[in-house]
Structures are given as structure tokens and as C-alpha cells.
Amino acid sequence: MIYIDKQSIDPYFNIAAEEVALKSRSEDILMLWINNPSVVVGKHQNTIAEVNQRFTWENNIPVIRRLSGGGTVFHDGGNLNYSIISTVENKERSIDFQKFTDPIIEFLVKFGIHASFLGKTNLGVNGKKISGNAAHIFKNRVVHHGTLLFNSNLNNLEDSIRPSGANVEDKSIKSVRANIINLIELMPQIQSINDFQDQLKQFLYRYFNISQSSIFSNEEIKEIEQLVKNKYNTSEWTYGYSPTYNYNKSISFKGEETTAWFEVKKGIIVDLRLDSKNIPKESINFIQNTIVNSHHNPYALNEILKRTENTINHIGMESSFLFNLFF
């Protein structure tokens, strides 16, 4: 096994780098990495249903779909991520969360912390989650990766992944909400995320008998950057990969309830109905005609609202009203 230093805190780069390491290299790999604030959803989830779109949009927190399944997680400078990539002989037995979290559990025992599984993939201490884990198989290669909450901003975490209050019906994988705790509260002898990463790195070097480290080559970096451009930083992947879903939400407009119902396929609103006593019929028709066949994500709606700002204001509503109704 070798250690690869990603040398980046860009979440798009780091998520794409895992795919390149998984598919382009042949050796077993360990990576430890930290992201700037971001929300990472599982491959088979509905991004709209899992993420508070308004909070992440207003706070410039990117939302990214990863390669593996599992639930939605929040990353920031207080969260340490680990990736273990290996070649396997038996694909049927290649996903083994116990095996790949054993070194994390053993490391924490050194500090008197006895972590155990919460459900099938999460790790917790005294019933509070400290780590979320997921895996993905590609041919005879598998990546196991997880989060370690050391000193994360738990308020931003909760606000980012708290649903918006809309009713979303789909067949996606749902995240399981859990009580959480930062490890810094349990291990006062470590005061910084950098110290935590260094000590875990030293432990894993011994555990896996690692004697070699490397960085991504210039060619691999170009491949990662292309993957970011063509996949991970696209609406088609982040939102369009979500399953077909039906959405409805009601909020107050001039003292009366306004309700939106719509169907979304491959991230595109294919059918939309609005019901409101205080919005004229012609205005409802304008909104419906403008938004149908557009992408259901904050970036697309923001562009529409900017183009139609004068008309929206003439109707007597603010753009923020429609943003809140649609997310």
C-alpha cells in the first residue's frame, strides 16, 4: 500500500481524485484529506430531498454527488476524510465495513475512545455519530471511504442537511439522521485537526506497513480536472442523476397559501402546477410557462429569476418568494 497526498482542500478535486485513483492506478492506496465546506450526497440519493438548498446556496456551500452510495455528509475544515482503495479477488466479499473501519476503531482506542457501529456503516461513541462510511466497486477495485468529525461546525452541518419542509416523493436512498459529536470533545489531548491527521497518518502507516508516499502526476491532475469539469461540477450529475420525483410545497403569499406541485425527471421540471388565491391566473401561467422544462436546482432558478425580475416584481412578489417555494 502507498500513501497519496492529495495536496488540495477543493472538494470537487478531492472527490474526482478518488475516482482517478480507483480506476487509473493498480496499487493499494491510502489517502487522508480535508475539504473546504461542502455537502456530499450519495450516488443513489435525491439531492433536492437531502440538502437544504437555500442554506447552501446563500452560504456558497457547494453540493457534490460522489461515486459511492450511502447517505449525505457535511465536510469542512474540522472534518477529516479517509480513503482506502484496494484490489480484491472476490467481488462478492469486497465491501466489508468492519474490516476497513477496524484501524480507525483501533486508533481511537489509544485515546480511550471506544467506537462501535451505528447501523451498518456509521461509527459512533455512546450512541452519537462520529463517522459516516460508504464504498464503491469498480471491476476488481474497491474504495472504502469515511468521515471523521473532529472539530466540525455542527450548526452548519445541521443547517446544510436539514430538509427544506417540502414533500418529496421518490425511490431514492434516504439518509438516516443521527445525533452527532465532535471527537475533540472526547480527546482533549489533541487540539487541532492537523495534529489529529498527523497522528492518524502515523498510526495507519504502521497498521498497513506503508513505506512509500506519492502525489498525483501532472497527467493525473489533468485527468482529475477534466473529471471535475465534465462530471462532478455539473448539474447533470449533481442534480440530474437523482431519480424521478414529485415535489410539493406550500408557503404563504399575502396571507393566503400558495402551493406548487411538480414532477422532475433527470433533474428537469417536466410538469408544474401552481395554486394561489392571490396570484392572478395570467401570472400563474407566466410562471408555469417560464419554469417548465428548466432544471430544478438553485443555479438554474436563479438565472431564470434574474431574466424575469421585472415581470416577477410587476406581479407583486419578490424573487425570494419563488426561491423559497421551489426549494
N, C-alpha and C positions, 0 to 999 in steps of 0.2 A: 504494500500500500504506500502511496505517496501523498503528501500534503500539497494542495494548491492554494496559494494565497490569491484571492480574487482582487485584492487591492482596489476595491470600489465600495461605495455606500449607495450607489444608484440602484434602486430596486429593480428597474427594468433590466439593467445589465446583469445583475446577480441572478434573477430568475432565468434569463436566457442562457447565462453561463452554465447553469446546471444542465440544461438540455444539451449543450455542446459537449460538456464533459461526459455526459452519459452516452451520447451517440457517436462521438468522434474519437474518443480515447478507448484504450483496451485495459489499462491497469486499474486496480482498485484505488479509490480516491477518497480522501477526507478533506472537507472544506469547512471552515468556520467563518461566518460573515455577519455583518451588521448592515441594516438598511436605513436610509432616511425614512421618515414617517410615510407609511403606505398601508393599504389594505390588500390582502392577498386572498382571493377566493379559490375554492377547489374547482377542478376541471369540470365536474358534473353539477355545479351549482347554478342557481339563477342569481346573477349579480344584483339585479334590482331588488330581489327579496331579501338578500343577505346584508346589504350595505345601506347605511343612512346617506343617501346620495346628496342631500342638501348639506349635511355637515362636512362631508369630504370635499364637496365642490367649493364651499365657502372657505375652507381652510387649506385649499390647494394640496389635499392628500390624494395622491394617485391611487387608483384602483386597478389591480392587475390579476388576471387569471393565470394560475400556474399549471404545470404539466400534470401534476398528481391529483388524486381525488381528495376526499376528506372535507373538513369544514373551513370556514373563513377565519383568518387570523390577522391581527394588527401587528405591524412592525414599526419600531422606531429605534432611536439610539440607545435605549435601555433594554433592548431585546436581542439576544444572541441566537443566531441560526446555525444549525449544523447539518451537513450533508455527508452521507456515506454512500458511495457508489461502488458496486461490486459486480463481478461476473459470476453467474450461477450456473450450476449443472442441471438442477431440477427446477424448472419454472413453476411447477405446482407448489413448491415449498419455498419459493424465493422471497415472499413477503412474510417476514417474521418480526413483528414489532418488539417482541420480548428480547430477541437476540440483539437487535440494533439499538435498543434503549438500555440494555444491561450496563454498558460502560458509563452512560450518563448517571444511572442509579448508583453505581459503584463510586463514581466521583463525588456525588453529593453525600454519600455515607461518610466520607472523610471529614465532613463538616458537621456531622451529627444529624444530617437530614435524611429521613427515610421516606423516599418517594415510592409510590406504587401506582398501578394503573387505575385510571378513572374511565370506565368503559373499555373499549377495545384498543384505543390508540393514545389517549391522553395520559400524561403523568400528573400526579397531584400529591400534595402533602396535607395530611389531616383533612381530606375532602376538598381542598382548594387546588385548582388547576395551576400548574407552573409551566406546562409544556404541551403543545399540540403536535401530532406527528402524522405523516402521510407517506405514501410510497407510489412508485410508478415503475412498470416493467417495460423495457424495450428490447425485444429479441432475447438474448441471454444476459442482458444487463438490467440491474435494478438500482434505483435511487431510493434510499430512505432519508427523509429529512424532517427536522423538527425545530420548534421554537423553544427558547428558554427565557422566561420572564425574569430578568434580573432587577432592573430598575425602570421599567416601562411607565409611561404616563397612562395610568389606568383610567383616568377620566376620558382622555382622548380615545382610548381603546373602547370603552363602553359606548361613547357617543358615535364612534365610527361604525360599529357593527350593530347598533340598535335599530331594528326595523322602523320604517317611517310611519306606520299606522295604516298603511294601505292594505287591502285584502288582495293577496296574490295567490292564484290557484295554478299549480303546475305539478310536474312529476320529478322535480329536481331533488338532489341530496340536500337535506336541511342540516344546518349547524346545530349542535347541541350546546345550549348555553350553560355556563358553569360559573361558580364562584372562583375568583382568581386571587393570587397573591404574588408579590414580587419576592424573589429569593433574597434580596438584600435585607429584608426583614428577618430572615432566618439565618443569615450568615454574616454577622456584623464585622467579622474579621476581614472581609473583602469589601472595599468601599467604592470601587469603580468597575465599570463594565470592561475596561481594558485589562485590569488585573484579573477579573473573572475569566475573560477569554484566554489570557496567557496561562493561567493555572489549568484550565480545562485542556488547552492545547498540549501542555507538557504531559498531563495525565494520559491523554489519548495517544500521544507519541509512544509512550511506554506500553499502553494497552495493546496497540496494533503493531508494535515493533516497527514504527516508521523511521526510516533513516534518510529519506530523500524528500526535498520540497522543490516546488517549481512555481512558475507563474504561467499565465496563458501567453502563447506565442502571438506575434503580430497577426499571423494568418487566422488564429483562433479568435482574436479580438475582432477582426473584421467580420468573421462569421457570426459572432455574438451580436455585433452592432446591426448586421443585416436582419438577424432574427428579431431583434427589438423593433426595427423599422417595419418589417413585413408581417409580424405576428403579435408580439406582446404589447406593443404600443398602438394597437388598432382597435377600433370599436367593434369590428367584425369578430375578433377573438374575445375581447373582454366582455362584451355585451351580446353579440350576435350568436355566440356559441351556447347561450342559455337555451333551455328547452322552450317550446311554445307555452305561453302563459296568458291567463286572463287577469286583468287588473281592474280594481275599482276603488275609488276613494272619494270621500265627501268632506268638504270644508265649507265654512260659512262665507257668503258673499252678500254684503249689505243686509245682514240679519237673516238671510234665508240660506238653506243648504243647497250647495251646488255639488253635483255628483258626476264623476267621469267613469265610464266603463270602456275598456278597450282590450283588443286581442293583439298579442305580439308574437310574430314568427320570425326567427333568425334575427332578433333584435329590432325588427321593423313593425311599427304600428300599422296593422292591416285593416282594422275596423275600430271606429271611435264613436261613442255617443255621449253627449252632454245633456244634463237635465238641470235647469235652473229657472226659478220664477223671476229672477231679477236680471237675467241676461236676455236681450231681445233675440228672437228667432234668427234674424239675419246675422246677428253677431255669432250665435252658436254655429250657424252654417259656415261662417268665415273661419272660425277656429277649427272646426272639424276638417274642412277642406284644406286648410293650411298644414295641419299636423298629420293627417293620414298619409301613410307611405314614407314617413320620416323615421329616423332611428330613435328608439326610446332610451336616451341617455342624456345626462345634463349638458354635454357639449353640443349635441345636435339641437336640443331645445333652446339653448342659449343663443345659437346662431339664428334660429327662426324668430325668437323674440326680439333680437336686435333688428332684423329686417322689417318686422311688422310693428315696431314700437309705437309709431304714430297712430296706427289703426287701433291697437290694443288700448292705448291711452284714451282715444276717442270713445271707445266703448264704455270707459269709466272704470277700468280696472288697471292694476299695476302688473307688470311682468312677474313680480314675485308671487302674485296670487296663482298664476298658471303654473309656475315652477313648483309651488307647494302642492297644487292639485295633482300634478303629474309625477311627483316623487314623494 
